[in-house]
Amino acid sequence: MNGISHLLIDADDTLWENNVYFERATERFVEFLDHSTLSPAEVQAVLEDFERVNVVAHGYGSSVYTRSLEQTFRALIEREFNDEDLATVTALGRSVIESEFELIPHVETTLAYLQPRYTLVLCTKGEREEQQIKVDRSGLAGYFHQIEIMREKDPEDFTAILGRLGAQPGQCCMVGNSPRSDILPPLSLGMHAVFIPHDHTWQLEHQEIDRSHPGLLVIDRFADLVRHF
């Protein structure tokens, strides 16, 4: 990790809890659907299929999740349904953004330690207004040199950010919980990466990574950054 001057830091499930609220909403959705033959895992698999399609067309966030819930409901419901039923499904989708906001333990003290030592950049993807609401609720914006709300996290997007920073890949390290979005794209550009596994990482963000990669550091907690930077 020598030569790093810029830390790019993920937000959802790295700085604050996020996907656990989607999981809880999905559990309530499965209970409401009450399918006679499909298991909860099978219902969730159908939901994930709709999500795979919708994130490509519409991006990420609670509104896209709500769209996927409604499509799953229409596809699997075994009875006549009405507007009240659809309103219940919509409310489940909206509940994720209305949930109590919870920072990951020791995030703020860790950022306070890192800020004088590195240029910190918040890199989060999703619907711009929704992600900005989370940033505002977190109270953490003041720790960051700039905030990047990205539609997607792919090599081209990270290259654009490095250009705005005026930094070379080897000077930059991405910190996050998602192998697909936070780890593999930066490593492909020659950046460093810190992987912090999270028990509730979204299934569509799972992907195999080579933990022996020379540019990769794996730690247990966000607070462990102070031991390495």
C-alpha positions in Angstrom: 0.0 0.0 0.0 3.0 2.3 -0.4 2.6 5.5 -2.5 -1.1 5.9 -1.9 -2.4 9.5 -1.6 -6.1 9.1 -2.4 -8.6 6.8 -0.7 -11.9 6.3 -2.6 -14.5 4.9 -0.1 -17.8 3.2 -0.8 -20.8 4.2 1.2 -23.6 1.6 1.3 -22.6 -1.2 3.6 -19.2 0.3 4.0 -19.9 3.5 5.9 -23.5 2.8 6.8 -25.9 -0.1 6.8 -28.0 -0.5 3.7 -28.8 -3.9 2.2 -30.1 -5.3 5.5 -33.2 -3.0 5.0 -33.8 -4.5 1.5 -33.5 -8.0 3.0 -36.0 -7.2 5.7 -38.4 -5.8 3.1 -38.0 -8.8 0.9 -38.8 -11.1 3.9 -42.0 -9.2 4.5 -42.8 -9.3 0.8 -42.4 -13.1 0.7 -44.7 -13.4 3.7 -47.3 -11.1 2.1 -47.1 -13.1 -1.2 -47.6 -16.3 0.7 -47.0 -18.5 -2.3 -48.3 -22.0 -2.0 -45.5 -24.0 -3.6 -42.4 -21.7 -4.0 -40.0 -21.5 -1.1 -38.8 -18.1 0.1 -35.5 -18.7 -1.7 -37.3 -19.5 -4.9 -39.4 -16.3 -4.7 -36.3 -14.3 -4.0 -34.6 -15.9 -7.1 -37.5 -14.6 -9.2 -37.1 -11.1 -7.6 -33.4 -11.2 -8.3 -34.0 -12.0 -12.0 -36.2 -8.9 -12.3 -33.6 -6.9 -10.5 -30.9 -7.9 -12.9 -32.9 -6.6 -15.8 -34.1 -3.4 -14.0 -30.7 -2.3 -12.8 -29.4 -2.3 -16.4 -32.3 -0.2 -17.6 -33.0 2.0 -14.6 -30.0 1.9 -12.3 -30.0 1.3 -8.5 -32.0 2.4 -5.5 -35.3 1.9 -3.7 -37.5 2.9 -6.7 -35.9 0.2 -8.9 -36.2 -2.3 -6.1 -39.9 -1.3 -5.8 -40.4 -1.8 -9.5 -38.9 -5.3 -9.2 -41.1 -6.1 -6.2 -44.2 -5.1 -8.2 -43.2 -7.2 -11.2 -42.5 -10.2 -9.0 -45.9 -9.8 -7.3 -47.7 -9.7 -10.6 -45.8 -12.7 -11.9 -46.3 -14.9 -8.8 -49.5 -13.9 -7.2 -52.0 -16.8 -7.0 -55.1 -14.8 -6.4 -57.0 -11.8 -7.7 -55.4 -8.6 -6.4 -56.4 -5.0 -6.1 -55.0 -1.5 -5.7 -54.6 -2.0 -1.9 -52.4 -5.1 -2.5 -50.2 -3.1 -4.9 -50.0 -0.3 -2.4 -48.8 -2.7 0.2 -46.0 -3.9 -2.1 -45.1 -0.4 -3.0 -44.9 0.6 0.7 -42.5 -2.4 1.3 -40.2 -1.0 -1.4 -40.3 2.5 -0.1 -39.7 1.3 3.5 -36.0 0.8 2.8 -35.2 4.5 2.4 -37.4 5.3 5.4 -35.6 3.0 7.7 -33.6 4.2 10.7 -30.1 5.3 9.5 -27.2 3.4 11.1 -23.5 4.1 10.6 -21.1 1.2 10.7 -19.3 1.2 14.1 -16.3 3.5 14.4 -16.7 5.0 10.9 -16.5 8.6 11.9 -13.5 8.3 14.2 -11.7 6.3 11.4 -12.5 9.0 8.8 -11.2 11.6 11.3 -7.9 9.7 11.5 -7.6 9.3 7.7 -8.6 12.8 6.6 -5.4 14.7 7.4 -3.3 11.9 5.8 -5.1 11.2 2.6 -7.4 12.8 0.0 -10.7 11.1 0.8 -13.3 10.6 -2.0 -16.8 9.2 -1.3 -17.8 6.9 -4.2 -21.3 5.6 -4.1 -23.6 4.4 -6.9 -27.4 4.7 -7.2 -30.1 7.2 -7.8 -28.5 10.6 -7.3 -31.2 12.2 -5.1 -31.5 9.1 -2.9 -27.8 8.7 -2.4 -27.5 12.4 -1.6 -30.1 12.0 1.1 -28.1 9.3 2.7 -24.9 11.4 2.5 -26.7 14.2 4.2 -28.2 12.0 6.9 -24.8 10.5 7.6 -23.2 13.8 8.6 -19.9 12.6 7.0 -19.7 14.8 4.0 -17.2 17.1 5.7 -14.6 14.4 5.8 -14.4 14.1 2.0 -12.5 16.1 -0.6 -15.3 15.3 -3.1 -18.4 13.1 -3.4 -19.0 11.0 -6.5 -22.5 9.6 -7.0 -22.1 7.2 -9.8 -24.7 5.4 -12.0 -22.4 2.4 -12.3 -19.0 1.5 -10.9 -17.0 0.2 -13.9 -13.5 0.9 -15.1 -14.6 3.8 -17.3 -16.3 5.5 -14.3 -13.3 5.1 -12.1 -11.0 6.4 -14.8 -13.1 9.5 -15.1 -12.8 10.1 -11.3 -9.1 9.7 -11.4 -9.0 12.3 -14.2 -11.0 14.7 -12.0 -8.6 14.1 -9.1 -5.5 14.4 -11.3 -4.2 11.2 -9.8 -2.6 8.0 -11.2 -4.1 4.6 -10.5 -1.2 3.6 -8.4 -1.8 6.5 -6.1 -5.4 5.5 -5.4 -7.0 2.8 -3.3 -10.7 1.9 -3.3 -12.3 0.7 -0.1 -15.5 -1.2 -0.1 -17.6 -4.3 0.5 -18.7 -5.2 -3.0 -16.4 -7.5 -5.0 -18.2 -6.7 -8.3 -18.3 -2.9 -7.9 -15.6 -1.9 -5.4 -12.8 -4.3 -5.8 -12.5 -5.8 -9.3 -12.9 -2.6 -11.4 -10.2 -0.7 -9.5 -7.8 -3.6 -9.5 -8.2 -3.9 -13.3 -7.0 -0.3 -13.6 -3.9 -0.8 -11.5 -5.4 0.8 -8.4 -5.2 -0.8 -5.0 -8.3 -2.0 -3.1 -9.3 -2.8 0.4 -12.1 -5.4 0.7 -14.2 -5.3 3.8 -16.7 -8.2 3.7 -20.2 -7.5 4.9 -22.7 -10.1 6.0 -25.5 -8.4 4.1 -23.8 -7.6 0.8 -26.4 -7.6 -2.0 -26.4 -11.0 -3.8 -26.0 -9.3 -7.2 -22.7 -7.7 -6.0 -21.1 -11.1 -5.1 -18.2 -12.2 -7.3 -15.1 -14.3 -6.8 -11.9 -12.3 -6.1 -8.3 -13.4 -5.8 -7.4 -12.6 -2.2 -3.7 -13.1 -3.0 -3.7 -10.2 -5.5 -0.7 -8.0 -4.6 -2.9 -4.8 -4.8 -5.6 -6.2 -2.5 -5.9 -5.9 1.3 -8.7 -7.8 3.1 -9.7 -6.5 6.5 -12.5 -7.4 8.9 -13.8 -4.0 9.9 -13.7 -0.4 8.6 -11.9 0.6 11.8 -9.0 -1.7 10.9 -7.9 0.9 8.2 -6.0 2.8 10.9 -3.7 -0.2 11.2 -2.7 -0.1 7.5 -2.9 3.6 6.5 
